[in-house]
């Protein structure tokens, strides 16, 4: 996994992706995946993520994710 991460970071740097954009995309996809694995249960997902449920709820709204972790139209 370390090699895959190094490769991904290298590609992102070559493409000029800014740190803020990279961190935001990572966080959005990480949250989405955890929500999907928890069947949209934000309390359980927040526990898995190690963040407060209110923080997760705010991020779900910020990233326009529905309760199952899918992007809203």
C-alpha positions, 0 to 999 in steps of 0.5 A: 500500500505504501508504494501505491500511495507514493505513486499516487502522490507523485502523480498528483504533484506532477499534475499540480494538484494543491495540498488543500484539494488533495486533502479535501478529496481524500477526506470526502472519499474516506467518509463516503466509504465509511458511511457506505460500510456502516449502511449510512449510520452516521453515529457508527461511521463517526465512531469508526472515523474517530470524530464527533457525530456532529462533525461528521454531519457537518462534513456530510453536508459540506461534501453533499453526501447523503446518509448512505455516502452517495453524492446528492444530485 
